[in-house]
């Protein structure tokens, strides 16, 4: 007969849970963001937009391993049959695992200690030394769930002979003890109430950063049942303890989790992968318009890295112009404006340049190898073609590119100011304006020819005609709205967040949103109008470029960027951007919107796809063949390409 059958059963449970924890990935909430940038290929760590890592999960795994090894060693010893059962933390660890499986998403940490005084965070040296007696008081929380709104702890107490090790932190009285409710003072107290007070103190000291909301404390007491009135398990102190916990404002959950509640997400090997692809209508923001016009995107590539490093040491004429302009505008830099290096014809490296020019030159020099490694135009074309299959390819001609009028106008102002000859030609041609007289329109075929003139590419993308979002309400049967109803939940959350950001502007703005469709067009020549742009866009380049309006919600987000994202999100189209900073900022704002309840009822499962896929990858990145499920990306990131022609020291066109 096998000795200690209860421990044998516990050992089997621990082994299964340890394996599950090792393979655990939380239900996917990764946003459908397609990242074509080189940064996305660097390293093996998860993408910055993904949320499939739970801090502290390794601590749970290590604790399970420790108890697992101890149990195995005990049961493998023949003499254990004649010894009392081994004391183990396994039931508690199993309960923590069960709570992790049932916790409301997103789970933000496991086994996290919250200090009673967050301002006294120990230094790195203090954290390394655990025996120096300087550990600040705090409470260890088993599970932090619901985006930080809930602190959940599990405790296994069959009776009131509690073990000190089950206490959350030290037994030393905290400041909370001095002012705690009279119900929980010397007349009646136990370790559950002590733990509850430390958790409440930690929660009040660590409100949610964005909203100031104090996290709710939840206690699951798996082996306490106040309803039992007879027998050895009956104890009137149980009901009294639960009543006091309720009066403290703590949510009390009793009993073990039911088996049907414990749904373990499938392992990575069992998952169907979502292949992210762009939509057939692609929404372009300002950063991509600039990239499509940039000389970096079209000019002949250098033959070597050495040549690339020399391309953007600006010519003497440009440096003289830059210095004169600085003096006129009375701008200051980190260097003396009379720095003799401004006119040194022997400049051979970026480091020899004045600070402002060196910064710009270095950025361009960094972007050039990106274009050499992965051409942006070719990357866009390849990704679009990955929508189809070998049997049913997606013709590149079926794709449409759309922009807001605000992005168009800002693009023209920027290029008119700092673009050179070829970049201006491409910018004006992209919007069907005559490069020799931008106040006049030119035919579509002529504009397309001028745009691709001298480029390394020949009409590789169907940029003509470029489509513009209109402020006029779209009819319900418009084909533009075809896929809106079936869009991924993330699109709805993104649109709601963008709307919320723009609604915070205190003054009406041309980019403010009227119901669901936005953007009041500025006067501009169109096929149906001969109205001239002169008077609001200075094509001479003499006017200063007005700084883009930043949003009140986040200074890293400009109003025109949020507007562009809103258009794509509302329509269910992919927004193509080269502005990674804005994407990170908008994701942060989505987290904030979720915390303050703006997304209630939306975005319940960011990773949900009807076909069952719950992990996103770029199309072509997975080896799972027919198990890959196509999903249209909400946001598509490419590497930036800045205007570069003015800074180029070489004649690139014959």
N, C-alpha and C positions, 0 to 999 in steps of 0.2 A: 504494500500500500504506500502511495506517495505521501511523504510528510508535508505538513503545512499546505494543504490544498488551497487555502485562501491566498497564501503568498504565491503559489504557482499560478493561480489565475491572475493575480496582480502583475506577475512577471510577464505573462502573455499580453496583458493590456499595455504595459509599459513598452514592450517591444514594438507593438503595432503603432502606438502613439509616437514613439521616437522616430520610426520610419516616416510616419505622416508629417511630423514637424520638419524633418530633413527635406521633404519634397514640397513643403507647403508654399503655395502662392495664394495670396488673398484673392477673393473674387475680383476680377480685373476691373479697374476703374481708369485704365490708361486712356487718355483722350486720343481720338483719331487724328493724330498729327503725323504727317509724312515729312521726314527730315532727310533731304537730299544733300545736306552740307557735309563737308569733309569731317567736321567735328563729330558728326553722328557715327562715323566709322572708327573713331579713335577709341581704343581701349575696349575692354570686355564688360565694363560696368553698364548697368541699365541706363537707358536714355533719361535725361533730366526731366522729361515730361511724364515719365512713368512713375506709378505709385505702388509698385508691387513689392516693396521692401518695408518691413515693419521693424523699426528699431527695438532692440531688446529681445527679439525672437530667439536669437542665439543663446541668450541667458537661459531661456526656458529649455532649449535643447540641451545645454550643458548640464542643467540641473537634473533633467531626465536621465542623462547618461550616467551621472554620478549615482543616482538611486538604482538605475538598471544594473550597473556594475556591482553595487553593494548587494543587491538581491541575488544576482547570479552567483557571486562568491559565497554567500551564505547558504544557498540551496545546493550548491555543488559540494559542500562540505558534508560528508556522511554523518558527522556528529551533530549536524543541525537538527536531525530528527528528535534528538533528546534535549534540545534547548528550546527556550520560549521563543515565540515569533519575533522576528527582527522589527524594530521600530523604524518606520520609513516615512518620508514625506510624499511618497508616491500618490496616495489618495488626493492630497492637496494639489499636486502638480497636474493630475488628471482633471481635477475640477477647473484649474486655470485653463487648460487646453479646451475643455468643453465650453467655457465662457468665451474664449477666443473665437471658436466656431460660430457662436450664437450672437456675438457682439454686433451692434449696429455699425454699419460702415460710415466713414472709413476708420479703421483702427490705426491709431497713430503711434502707440508704443506698448511694450510689454515690460513688466518689472521696472517701471520708471520711478525714481525717487524724486518727490517734490519737496523742496525746502520750505520750512516755515518762514524763512526770511530769504527770498530769492536774491536779494542784493548781496548775500554772503556766499556766492558761488565760490567753491574752493579753487585755488590755482591748480595748474596742471601738475606742479610738484607735489601739492597736497593730495591730489587725487591718486598719484602713484604710490604714496605712502599711506597705507591703510591703518597703520598701527601708531600713528603719531598723536592720536587723541584730539585732532582738530576737526573731526567730521561734524559738519553742522547738522542740527536736528532737522528731521524731515519725516515724511511718510512714504513708504514704498507702495505703489499702486500696481495691482496685478495687470489690469487691462485699462488703457485709455481709449475710449471708443467714441463714435459719433462725432468725429472731427475735434475731439477734445471736450465735448459737452458732458461726457460721462466718465467717472472714475469707478471702476468695478473691482471689488475684492471678493475672494471666495475664502471661506473658512470652514473647516471640518471639526465640529465639536459635538461629540456624542453626549457629553455631560459638562458640568461646570468645573471639572478639574482640568482647566485649560493649561496648555503647555506654553511657557514663555516664548518659545521660538516662533509661535504662530503670531505673536504681536508684530505689528507693522514695523516699528522701529524700537528705539530704546525705551526702557521703562521709566526714564526720568520724566518727571512732571514738566509739562510745557506751560507757557503763559496761559494757554487755553484753560488748563485745569483750574486756575485761580478764579476764572469768571464763568465756569461752566454752569449749566442749569442746575437748580437745587434738586430736581428729580434724580440727577445722576451724581449725587455727592456721596458722602461717607456712609449714609445709611444703606445704600444699595449700589454696588459697583462690581464690575467684572471685566475680564480682558476684552470682551466684545465691545463694551461701551468705551473702554480706553482706546481701542483701535478706532472706533467711530469718531471719537473726539479728535484724534490726530489726523484722520482723513478730512474731517471738516475744516480743521485749521489749515491743512495743506491746500484744500480747494479754495478757501477764501483768500489765501496768500498768493494763489496762482490763477487769477481769472484769465479767461480767453483773451488773448492780446487784442484782437480786433474789436470785439463787442463789449468787453468788460464783464461778460457773463461769468458767474461763478459755476464751475462744473458741478453737476449733480453726482452725489455719492451713492453708489449702489452696492449693497452687501448681499451676497448669496450665502445663506447658511444651510448647508446641504443636509445636515443631520439633526436639525432642531425643528420640532413640530409642536407649536403651542396648543394644538387641538387635542393632543393626547392628555387625558385626564386620569387614566388609571394605568397601573402596571409600573414596571421599573423605569420606563422612559418618561413617565409623567413627572413634571417639575414645574411648579407655578412660577418659578423665576424666569422660565423661557418666555411666557406670555408677557411678563412685566418688562423683560429686556426688549422684546419686539416693540412694545408700546412706547418705551422711552426712545428707541431708535426712530420711530415714526415722528415723535414730538421733536426730535432733533432735525427733522427734515430729510432723513435718510430713507431711500427706497430699499425695502427689505424683500428679498426673494428667498423662498424656502424650498428645500428639497432638491433632489438631483435633476439634472436635465433629462428629458425624455429622449429615448433613442432616435425618434423621428426628427428631433430638433438638430441632431448632430450631423449635419451635411458637410462632408469633407470635400473641398474643391478637387477636381481631377488633377492628377499629376501632369507635369509638362508633356510627358510622352503621350498622354491621352487627349491632349487638346487639339482642336482644329484651329489653325492659324488664320488670322484675318490679314489678307494682303491689301494694304492700303493703296488706292489708286486715285488719281484726280478725277473730278467730275468732268462732264463734257462741256459745261460752261464754267470757265475759270475766272475768278474775280482777282484782278491785279491791284496791288496797293502801290503807293508812290515809290517805295524802295525798289520794286521790280521794274517799274517804268524807267527809273534811272538806270538800272542794271541793263535793261534791253537797249538803251541808247549809248551806254558807255563804250568808249574805245577799247576798254579791256575785253569786252565781249566780242568785238568784231575785228580788231586789228590783227595783223600777222603775229604769231607767237614767237617769242625769242627762242633761239636755238639751244640755249643752255641756261642754267641757273645764274651763272656769272653774268651773262648778258641781261637777264631779267633784273639783277640787282643794280644794274647801271641805267636801266631804261627811265627811271623816274627821278633822276637828279635833274631838276628843271634847268632849262637854258638860261643864260645870263639875262636875256631880254625879259623873261618872265620874273626873275628875281628882282630886277630893277623896277618893273611895274608893281610888283607886290610891295616893295619898300615904299614907293611913292604913294600908293593907295593907303598904306598904313599911316603915313604921315598926314595925309589929307583927313582921314577919319579919326586921327589922334588916338589910335589904338596902341596899346603897349604890349610888349611881349617879355619873355624872360631874358631876352638879349637886348643889348644896346642897338637902337635902330640904325646907328652908324657903324654897325659891326662890319669890318672890312671884308668879312667872308661873303657878304652880299654880292660883291663884285669880283670875287676871286675866280678867274677863269680856269684855275687849276683844280677846281673841286673834283674829287674823284669818289667820294662816298657820302652817304646820307648823313653821317655823323658830322660832316663839315658844314652842314646847312644850319641856318638859324632855327630856333626851336619850333616855330609854327610850321615852317616849310618841312622840317625834318619829320614832324608828326604826320603830315599829310603824305609825304613821300614814302614813309615807312608803311603806312596803311595800304597804299597802292602796291608797293613792292610785295606785301604779304598776300594781296589778292591775286596777283599775277600768277604765282605757282598754282593757286586753286584753279584758275582758268586753264592752265597748262595740264593739270591733272584731270580735271573734269569740266568740260565746257558747259556753261550754263544752258545755252540754247540746245545743245545736243542732249543734255540731261532732261530738259523739259520735254523734248520730243520723245525720248526713250520711255519716260514714265507714262506719257499719254498712251503710247502704243502698247504698254503693258496692261491696259484696260481689257484688251481683247485676248483671244486665244489664237493658236496656230490655225485652227479651222475657221474662226470668225475674227479676223483682225479688226482693230479699230482704226479706221482711216484718219490720218491727222487732220484732214480737211473738215471732219465733222465737229471739230472743237471750236468754240467761240471764246474770245477773251473780252471781258467787261471791266470798266473802270468807272469811278465816280468823277463827276465834273471837277470837284475840288482837287482830286489827285492830278487830273489833267492840267488844271491851271497852275498848281504849285510846281509841277514838273516843268512847264514852259517857262515860268519865272526863274527857276533855278538854272535851267540850261541856258537861257538867254543871258544870265549873269556870269556864269562860270564855265560854260561849255565852250569848246573851240569849234572850228569850222565843221568838222565831220559830225560831231555830236549834235550841233545845232541842226544840221541838215536832217539827221535821223529823227530828232525830236519833232521838228515841224512836219516832216513827211508822215510820221506816225499818226498825226492828227489831221492829215490831208491839208496842210498849209504849205504855201509856196515858200521855200527857203529864201528866195530872193526878195519876197515881199509877204511876210507872214500874215498880213491882213487879208490876203486872198486865198481862196481855196483852190485846190488842184484835183484833177480826176483821180480816182482810186488806183488805177493801174500805174499812173505816173508816180503817185505817192509811194506805192510799193516798190517800184524800181529805184527811187531815190533812197528809200530806207536801206535796202540791201546793197546799194552801190559800194564797191570796194570791200565788202564784208568777206570774211572767211566762209560765210554761209550764203546759200542762195535760196531765199524764200522757204527756209526750213520750217518755220512756224506760220500758221495762218493768222497773222496779226491783222490782216486787212479783210473786211472792215473791222475796226475796233468799235465795240459797242459801249454805250454810255447808259448808266442808270439814270432814270428819270424821276422827277418828283411827282409826276402825274400818277394817280392810282392805276394799278394794273387791273384789267378786267379779270373776273374769276376764271374764265376759260383760256387765259393767256398761256401759251406753251412754256413761258418762262417759269410758271408755277407748277409745272408737271410733277417734279420730284419733291416739292416742299412738304407734302403730307407724310411722305415716307422717310424723311430725313432722320438721321441718327439722333438720339436724345441729346447728345452733346451740342448739336447745332442749336437746339432750343435754349439750352442753358447759356451758351455763348451769346446768343441774340439777346436774351433777357439781361445778361450782365452788361453788354455794350449799351443797351437802352438805359439801364440804371446809371451807368457812368455819365452818359450824355445828359440825362435828366438832372444831374447835379449842377449843371451850368446855371448860373443865376440869371444870365441875360439871354434872350433869344439869339440864336446863332444860325447862320445859313446851314450849318451841318446838323442842327437839331432835328429830331425825328418827329414826323407827323404820322401818328399811328404806326403802321409797320413799314412804311416806305419813306425814304429820306432824300436829302440832298436837293437844294434849290439851285438849278443851274445858273451860272453866271452868264452874261451875254457872250455869245461865241458863235462864229459862223457854223452853220450846219447845212445839211442837204435841203432842209426846208426853210432856211433863213439866210439872208444875206447880211445879217447883222455883223458888224465889225468888232473884233476884240479890242481894238485900240481904245484907250481910255481906262482900261483896268489891267491890262497886261502890257508891260513895257518890254518890247522886243529888242530895244537898243542895248539893254544890259546896264544902263546908267542908274536905274533905281535900285535901292537897297532891297534885299529880299526880306519881306516881313516874316518875323519868326513865327513858326507855327504855334497855334494856341494849344497849350497843354491842358489836360483835364484836371479838375479839382480833386478827383478821386486818386489820381496817381500821376505825378509829374513826369514819369517815364512814358506816359501815353499821350500822344497828341490827338486832338479831336478828329483830324482827318483819318488817322490810323484806325481809331475806334469805329468811325463811320464805315470805312472800307470793310472791316471785319463784320460789322452789323449787316451790311448788304449780303455778304456771302452766307452768313449764318441764317438770316431770315429766309433766303431763297434755297438753302440747302446745297450751296455750291462750295467748291474748294476755293479758299483764299490763298493766293500765292504771294509770299512775302520774302524779303531778304532781311527783315528786321527781327532778329532773334530776341533782342531785348524786349520788344513790345509783346511778343508772344509769351515770354515768361511773365511779363507784367500782367497781361490779361488773364493768364491762368491763376495768378495770385488773386486778382480781383474776383475771379469766379469762386475761389475758395472763400473769400470774404462774403460774397453774395450768398453763398450756401449757408454760412454760419449765421447770417442775420435774417435768414428765412426768405430771401428773394427768389430762391430756386425751389421752394417747397412744391412738391408734386412733379418736378422735372428732374431729369438726370438721375433717376433712381439707380440705374446701373449703367455707368458709362461704357462698360465693356460689352453690353448686350448687342448681339447681332442675331437676326432671326434664324440664320442658318446654324447657330450654335457656336460660332467662333468666339473666343474670349481672350485672345492675345493678339496684339496688332504688330504686324511687320510690314515693311515695304514689299510690294510685289516683286517677285523674283528673288527675295532674300531667304525664302524658306525652301527646304528640300522635301516638304511634305506633300508635294504633288497635288492630287485631287482633294486633299483634305484642307487646302487653303481656300478661304472664303473671301471674295472680293468685298471691300468696304470703301466707300468714297470718303476721302480725307476731308476734314473740316478746314484744316490749315496745312499748308505745304511750305516748308522752309528751304530756301536755297542760299548759297553763299552770296554776300553782297558784291556788287561791282560799282565802284564810285566813278564819277566823271574824272577822266584821266588825261585827256588830250593836251590840256594846257600844261601839264607837268612833264610831258614826255620830252626827252632830250634828243630823240632820234626822229628822222623822217621815215615814217612807216609806210607811206603810200607813194607809189611811183606815178 
